[in-house]
Amino acid sequence: MTVSIARLNAPSENERAAIVAPLDAFSRARGFPFLPQPLALGLYDGDELVGGLIGQLNWNWLHIQLLGVPEQLRGQSLGRAPVAQAERDAETFGCTGIWVDTFSFQAPGFYERLGYIRFGELPNYLDAETRIFFRRMLDARQVALDRSAAQIDAQGQSRAAS
């Protein structure tokens, strides 16, 4: 057998399925089939699709991959609305929580205002910018633990700033 690696610029559905197959087989053997389900919510201005949310449901989590709201529509809760709908959908699908990543120049404050908890960072992702990871638990017990952890973290940050 001769093994090689080749770049696939735009993998077809069949190529993607062939790449995912070993991961699914490995995970399925351990009781965790890899069955991601897309979630897409369109934001319409009249009949025109102008933005929205794209995510993926898998293994009891929703990953919000992208949220796009045109500049002229910002400040009207049109970012909050698709996130809130995605949260409701995640609960319907029995998700434990939701995670999202954004950049320091994009929307970290937006997700914090929505109650998302920062859980990781990749510094120098785009030159001096940071890629920031947030989560929001949907289980009431975990939500309470996250709130407590956020309060402790905030207290620690205020003491450090003093």
CORFENZI-V326841 format. One line per field, one symbol per residue. ss: DSSP state (H for helix, E for strand, - for the rest). phi: phi as a letter, one per 20 degrees, with the letter a starting at -180 (. if undefined). psi: psi as a letter, one per 40 degrees, with the letter a starting at -180 (. if undefined). Layout:
ss->???
phi->???
psi->???
//
This chain:
ss->------------HHHHHHHHHHHHHHHHH-------EEEEEEEEE--EEEEEEEEEEE--EEEEEEEE--HHH----HHHHHHHHHHHHHHH----EEEEEEE----HHHHHH---EEEEEEE------EEEEEEEE--HHHHHHHHHHHHHHHHHHHHHH-
phi->.ddbccfdfbffffffgfffgffffffffdncfecfdfcccedddmeefdrqccbbealmcddfebcccggfdfndmeefffffffffffffemffaccbcbdgedcffgfffenfdfcabdflfcleeceddccbedfgffgfffffffffffffffffff
psi->hhhihhhhdghidddddddddddddddddeegiggihihhhihigbehheaahhahhhfeihhhdhhhhideeieffeddddddddddddddefidaiiiiaidecfddddddeeihheiihifdgbeihhhhiihiehdddddddddddddddddddddd.
//
